[in-house]
Amino acid sequence: MVPITLIQKPLNFRVIYHRVSLLADDLMEEKERPSFEEALKQLEYIVEQLESPEITLEDSVKLYEKGMELSKQCNEVLHQAELKIEQVNSRQDQD
């Protein structure tokens, strides 16, 4: 008897990991915001995933939304850092 083999598309672990990470992100509470450096790494990963030809439209929209949230968070952190630097500089000017 000849064994029957099923023709399957090979699993793309990158896409599977991406979908699992999207689910994990959905479960994260708002209180658990990543640090600036972590958010930046996540943004880089999101850009890489969005450039992938294998990503679905639904996943790309979710990634875009997550990327916009991370971008907003990074901009807020940068703005706060800029304000602190300005305060330090103004104190130095007064001395």
MODELLER restraints for C-alpha pairs under 7 A, 6 or more apart:
rsr = mdl.restraints
at = mdl.atoms
rsr.add(forms.Gaussian(group=physical.xy_distance, feature=features.Distance(at['CA:36:A'], at['CA:74:A']), mean=5.89, stdev=0.5))
rsr.add(forms.Gaussian(group=physical.xy_distance, feature=features.Distance(at['CA:36:A'], at['CA:77:A']), mean=6.99, stdev=0.5))
rsr.add(forms.Gaussian(group=physical.xy_distance, feature=features.Distance(at['CA:39:A'], at['CA:70:A']), mean=5.85, stdev=0.5))
rsr.add(forms.Gaussian(group=physical.xy_distance, feature=features.Distance(at['CA:39:A'], at['CA:74:A']), mean=6.98, stdev=0.5))
rsr.add(forms.Gaussian(group=physical.xy_distance, feature=features.Distance(at['CA:43:A'], at['CA:67:A']), mean=5.82, stdev=0.5))
rsr.add(forms.Gaussian(group=physical.xy_distance, feature=features.Distance(at['CA:43:A'], at['CA:70:A']), mean=6.80, stdev=0.5))
rsr.add(forms.Gaussian(group=physical.xy_distance, feature=features.Distance(at['CA:46:A'], at['CA:63:A']), mean=6.23, stdev=0.5))
rsr.add(forms.Gaussian(group=physical.xy_distance, feature=features.Distance(at['CA:46:A'], at['CA:67:A']), mean=6.59, stdev=0.5))
rsr.add(forms.Gaussian(group=physical.xy_distance, feature=features.Distance(at['CA:50:A'], at['CA:60:A']), mean=6.00, stdev=0.5))
